[in-house]
Amino acid sequence: MDSHATEHPVGGHEESRVELKPIIGFGVILIVVTAFSFLFVWFMLDFLQMNQTRKDVPLSALANPDPIPPAPRLQVSPGQDLQLSRRHEGEVLTSYRWVNKEAGIVSIPVEQAINVLAAKGLPARSE
């Protein structure tokens, strides 16, 4: 056998004992820190809930919650708007109506206006 080899003790067990005082101290500290953490979180949630209820105050009647955006606004149904616009223009261009009744100004259909203008002729400048 090699003289440098270490020999193991024959049989038996370890004589040193585990000390319970540090283990129990660690457990107590762990419980205390956990309790303080729980209380801190509980008070913080209560504080935040209290602040949130203060912010949920109803708005004043003067406050406008849905302000109208500035022009130009987006159309909701552009196809329908175009049809209504063309129908209105068609009615204006093809019907008789008063523009100003007191002044005697009348709107006539475009076709009628073209025929009247063709019969009378355009006014010419005098030189």
Secondary structure, 3 states (H helix, E strand, C coil): CCCCCCCCCCCCCCCCCCCHHHHHHHHHHHHHHHHHHHHHHHHHHHHHHHHHHHHCCCCCCCCCCCCCCCCCCCCCCHHHHHHHHHHHHHHHHCCCEEEECCCCEEECCHHHHHHHHHHHCCCCCCC
